[in-house]
Amino acid sequence: MNASEQAKGLELTAKIATVVNLFKQQFPDARADLKPWRNDPDTLNLVDPHSIDIGFHFPGWSPKIQSRSILVQIRLHDDPEIETRNLIGLDMVGINHQGTAWQMSTIGQWQLTGQSLPVAAVGEKLKQFCEQVFELFRSGS
């Protein structure tokens, strides 16, 4: 679900802003898009209502990143008993002019897979970003 629609309450809104800042620390040229999904019925049927989705767009195609945009999906689980949301993991997709160039998920092996993988240093930056997001959601603030 679009991050802009998930920003309900001060705590979650602050976490979304922190996620954007953490990504921009790794990739300063990226521009955040808190509404990467269109609000048409076909798109809304595919969107996970328990995720926070943020698009990051670069000024042009990057040979190091092998994409022009990266979609970050922060997967959450609602625990109604203690009224909290727990982080399950992150899914990321690098998108270029041909579509999906690569993907990575922290649910599993934390491996980059796809046709056009970013350079190793970018892969490490992506993993560091994921670790920081896990720490953010563990901290409870």
Secondary structure by P-SEA (a helix, b strand, c coil): cccccccccaaaaaaaaaaaaaaaaacccbbbbcccccccaaaaaaccccbbbbbbbcccccccccccbbbbbbbbbbbccccbbbbcbbbbbbbccccccccccccccccccccccccaaaaaaaaaaaaaaaaaaaacc
